[in-house]
Amino acid sequence: MRPPKIDLSLDDDAFLHWVTGTQVNDPVDAPVSGEENVVSNALADAPVAAIAVASVTPVETGEDVRRITEAAAPAQDYDNSSSPADGVAMASPVLSAQSPAAPAVQEAARAEEAVANAQPSVAEAEAAQRNAMERELQEREALLAAAEARAAAEREAALREAQQREAAEREAARREAQQREAAEREAARREAMQREAAAREAAEREAAQREAKRLEAQQREASAAKAKLEENSRQDAIAEAKKQLTAGYPAKALDALAPALAAPHASGEAWTVAGWCWWRTARDNGPNADKAVMQAIEAFHRAIAAEPSREAMLGSALIRCHLFMADHLQGDARAESLDAALRLMDRAAPARQNGDNKFVLDHASALYERAMLSSPEARTHQLAQAEQRLAGLSASDVDAEARWLMVSVWLAQAHHAQGRAADALLTRAADALSTVPADATQDMRDNWLARLIDVELLRLRELKAAARLMRLRQLRDTYVPKLQDVRTVLPLLSWIKVLREWAGMLSERPAREKFAEAEQLFERIESLSPDDIGAVHFARAYYLRLRSANESVGAALDTLEQADALLAHTRSQALSPETILLGRAEVALARAALVDPRERGAALKQAIHYSDASAAVEDGNLARALTCGITARLALFDIAKPSAGEARELVSLAERLRVAAPYEPDALRLSARCSFVAGNAADAARLCETAWDAGCHDAELLRLWRDSLTRLPNAPAEAANDPQWKRLNQCMRLAQSIGQSTR
């Protein structure tokens, strides 16, 4: 770069100042240009210019300080010169070399020298300025040194920090390695401890298992010994119970069997023996036979539960128990026992139907007994089943018991049959009874003869009047000779019933002759049963009551009084007090229909009193006792209207009657009358329809049915369109078609 051009038109002072870079504040002088100031400053004090130049750029690093120092060295040498003139002289060659105006420069130098001499204060000022600049330079150097020291300190601090970090990292790594090593040692120690604990636990467990096995073996041995001892004790108890049972002491057998039954799981044999003990107790007619047989049934079921293989053996015992229960029960309870026996028989039938005649006979008998407690529809089906079972027997296997049961089935079927079907069944029954087994005893022959006479009487009632008289004469010729050989009273009582039926068809004088024949038969009955005159008197009173129905009022009253006197003194081991009271109630009821209204109420109340006492015991005569009591009450209510309590009692008795005889037509008709009298017209109509379906087809029922429908609260105006009236009209037309009266 070329140096600036020097302006030679400046005067000496201005030039000097331009060369030295100083300025005299002279207000008269014109301002100096920037270019002249630069030249003068450069010529006046080169070191100052160097320092000034260095001061413009701040010192950043140590390298900058070195360059500034090197630049200041020529200025230092310049400071050591003797005078400014020397400096000018030294600069003159430069100026002379750079500009052609050398004379002017020299002239300027001289002028400067003159000025220097004239103005000594300038040098001092410059010296002061230089000193200030030196101090500033020193301060800057100090600052640079301090900065460098700080930088060095920072570098040293950074280095120390890095070293410290490195040392800390190394320490952390060392500690981490120590911790990891310690953790590994701890893990290894714990693992070793765990292995040791597992080994110790395994050893303890193995020892415990060995000990448990040892104890278990000891317990098994002890249990086996105890079980063997208990089993021996139970076997001894069972053996002793069998011994006592064989000797005929079931109560002692049960006491001996108690240890065997007290075991948590009693054996099937123990329960079987217990069942036979209870069965023997029930069979011996103990005071609680029904409870004993229930205990036997429960014991046999427990024996089967303990040992199912015993079911085939104990099935027959259970059947016998249920049949025994049925013989001691009435109504629904009896039906349930028969159903239980039939279920067992049905299961055993496939295996025992062929070849086991006793089982076939028991099965048919149970079906017959159940049919007598069933509805008409179920009864027909069960009777057919019983007949089918008996028909499966071969001719050689049909013994007297089987034929007797066949007769019972045919008679039950004939009871619900009509016309030729009923006569055919009765004929079959009579034919079966006509052939008495050759090996039959005299008592059996008498029983068969009595039943044959009863069957003939049933056949007789289906005939017209003339045919009936003719048949009665035939029966007299056939059976009166046979009655001469009888040794029991049953055939005589059966023939007395025939005589009563015959007398009812005759006029007064021939009728008295038949009654006289009956009196002769009762005298013979008394001779045949001298040890039980009470039973004979009871039978005679029964006959006298039936006889009174065919006598005049006066004779009938005498006959009934004679019957009541017989019953009042009757005592018999074969007859319960309730049965005798029932006979007196029926006599009182028959007498009430013959006396005048003033005595009728007392007779009816007497009949109610005796019948209620008889109905207190639910035996085979319960239906008869209830029928007598209800009939007496209905007759009494014809005299006086019943109270609300009496009406409720009447309906309650009717309900008991339907339970005792659920499908008997007469019982249903009587229940319908009770509901009608009590004001329950709807129930009365329903019961009338049930009684018709059960076989009661008389005019009295049809009248009661019509009156019940009429009293319904919402009776339809047009009866022909009502279903109940339609059914009644249909039944009335059916009755008229067979010649029955409907009015």
Residue, then its C-alpha position, 0 to 999 in steps of 0.5 A: m500500500r502506498p504512503p499518503k501524499i505529503d502536503l508541502s503547502l503546510d507551514d512549519d508548525a503545521f508540518l511539524h505537528w503533522v509529522t509528530g502527530t501532535q496538535v497545538n490548540d490555536p484557535v487561529d489555526a485552521p483545522v488540520s485534515g485527518e491525512e496530515n495528522v496521520v503523517s505527522n503522528a507517524l513521523a513524530d513518534a513511531p513507537v507511539a504509533a506502534i503502541a497506538v496501533a497495538s492498542v486498537t486491537p485488543v490482546e486476546t492471546g499470548e501470541d498477540v502480546r508477542r507480536i505487539t512486543e516485536a512491533a514496539a522494539p524499533a520504537q524503543d530504539y527510536d526512543n534511545s536516539s539523542s533528538p528528534a532531529d536524529g529521527v527526522a534524519m533517519a526518516s529523511p532517507v525514507l522520505s527522500a526515497q519515497s518523494p522527489a521533494a527532498p529539499a522541502v523535507q529537509e527544509a521542514a526538518r530544519a523548521e522543526e528543529a527550530v520549532a523544537n528549540a523554540q518550544p521545549s514544552v512539547a518534548e516534555a509533553e511528549a515524554a509525559q505522553r510516552n510515560a502514560m503510554e508506557r504505563e498504559l502498556q504496562e497495565r495492558e501487559a499486566l492485564l495480559a499477564a493476568a489474563e494469561a495467568r487466569a487462562a493458565a489457572e483455568r487450564e490448570a483448574a480444568l486439568r485438575e478437574a479433568q484429573q479429578r473427574e478421571a480419578a473420581e471415575r476410576e474410584a467409582a469404577r473401583r468401588e463399583a467393581q468392589q461392590r459387584e465383587a461383594a454382591e457376587r460373593e454375597a450371592a454366592r454365599r446366599e446360594a450356598m446357604q440356600r443349597e445347604a438349607a435345601a439339602r437340610e430341608a430335603a433331609e428333614r423331609e425325607a426323615a419326616q416321610r420315613e417317620a410318617k411311613r413308620l407311624e402310618a405302618q404302625q397305625r395300619e397295624a393298629s387299625a387292622a388289629k382294631a378292625k379285626l377285633e371289632e369284626n370279630s366282635r361284630q361277627d360274634a354279635i351277629a352269630e348270637a343274634k342269629k341264635q336268639l332269632t332261631a330260638g324265637y326271641p327277636a327282641k333278645a336278638l336285636d339286643a345282641l346285634a346292637p354292637a354290630l349295628a352301632a359301627p359307622h359302616a354296619s355290614g349288610e349281613a348285620w342289617t339283614v339279621a336286624g330286618w328279620c328280627w323286626w319282621r319276626t316281631a311284626r309277624d308275631n302280632g306285637p303291640n306295634a306291628d306296623k312300626a316293627v315292619m317299618q323298621a324291617i323295611e328300613a333295615f333291609h334297604r340299608a342292607i342292600a345299600a351296604e351290599p348291593s348284591r343282596e338286593a336279589m335275595l332281600g327283594s322278596a323280604l321287602i315285598r312281604c313287608h310292604l304287603f304286610m303293611a298294606d294289611h294293617l293300613q287303610g285308604d291312601a296309606r294302604a295304597e302306597s304300601l301296595d304300590a311299593a310292593l308292586r314296584l318291586m314285583d315289576r322289577a323282579a317279574p322278568a326273572r321270576q315270572n316263569g317257574d315261580n308260582k308263588f311269586v306269580l300268585d303274590h303279584a296277581s293278589a297285590l294287583y287285585e288288592r290295589a284295584m279295589l282302591s283305584s278309580p274305575e278306569a285304573r281298576t279295570h286295567q289292574l284287574a286285567q293285569a291280575e287276570q293275565r298273571l294268573a292265566g300264565l300259570s299252567a293247569s297243573d300249577v293252578d291250585a286252590e289259592a290261585r282259583w280262589l283269587m281268580v274268582s275274586v278277580w272275576l267277581a270284581q270285574a262283574h261288579h262293573a260289568q252289565g248284562r251278558a258280560a256280568d253274567a258270563l263272569l259270574t258263571r265262570a266264578a260259579d264254575a270255578l267254585s263248583t269244583v272243590p279240590a280233592d285234597a281240600t279240608q272240611d273247612m275249605r269245602d265249607n268256605w267254597l260252598a259259602r262263596l258259591i252260594d254268594v255268587e249264585l245270589l248275585r246271579l239271581r238278582e239279575l233275573k226277572a221276578a218269575a225267573r228269579l223264583m224259579r232259580l231260587r227253587q233250583l238253588r234250594d234243591t241244589y244246596v240245602p242237602k249240602l248244608q246238612d254236611v257243613r261244620t262251619v257257620l259261613p255256608l249257613l249265613s250265606w243261605i240265610k241271606v238267600l232266604r231273606e232275598w226269597a222272603g222279600m219276593l213273597s207275601e206275608r205268610p210265605a215270607r214268615e215261613k222263610f224267616a222260620e227256616a232262617e231261625q232254625l239255621f241260627e239255632r244250628i249255628e249256635s250249636l256249631s259255635p258254642d264257644d263264641i255265642g257272642a259272634v253268633h248273636f251278632a250275626r243273628a242281630y245283623y240278620l234280624r235287621l235285614r229281615s225287618a225291611n220285609e216285615s210290617v211296621g209293628a213286626a219290624l219294630d219288634t224284630l229291631e228291638q230283639a236285634d238291639a237286645l242281642l247286640a247290647h249283651t254281645r261279647s266276642q273276642a272276634l269282634s271289637p267293641e266298635t264293630i258291635l256299636l256299629g251294629r247297634a247304630e244300624v239297628a237304631l237307624a232302621r228303627a228311626a224310619l219306622v217310628d213316629p216323628r216324635e220318637r224319630g229324632a231320639a232314634l236318629k241321635q242314638a244312631i249318630h252317637y253309636s256310629d261316631a263311636s265306631a268311626a273313631v277307630e279307622d278299621g275295615n268298618l270305617a266306611r260303614a260307620l261313616t255311612c251310617g252317621i251321615t245317613a242319620r244326620l241327613a234324616l235328622f236335618d229333614i226334621a230341623k234345618p242344620s246350623a252352620g256348624e252342623a253343616r260343616e261337620l256333615v261336609s267333613l264326614a263326607e270327605r272322610l267317607r270319600v277317603a275311606a271309599p274313594y270310588e264307591p258309587d254309594a259313598l259318592r252319592l251320599s257325599a253329593r247329598c251332604s254338599f247339597v244340604a250344606g248349600n254347596a250346589a256346585d260341589a253337589a253337581r260335580l259329585c253327582e256326575t262323579a257318582w254316575d261315572a262310578g256306576c250309580h245310575d239310580a233315579e235318586l241321583l238324577r233328581l239330586w243332580r237336577d236340583s243341584l244344577t237348578r240351585l246354581p247362582n248363575a244357572p243359564a236361562e237356556a239349560a240346553n246350551d249348558p255343558q252340565w245340563k247337556r251331560l245330565n240330559q244325556c244320562m237321563r236318556l241313557a237311564q230311560s233307555i234301560g228302563q230306569s225311572t228318572r223321577 
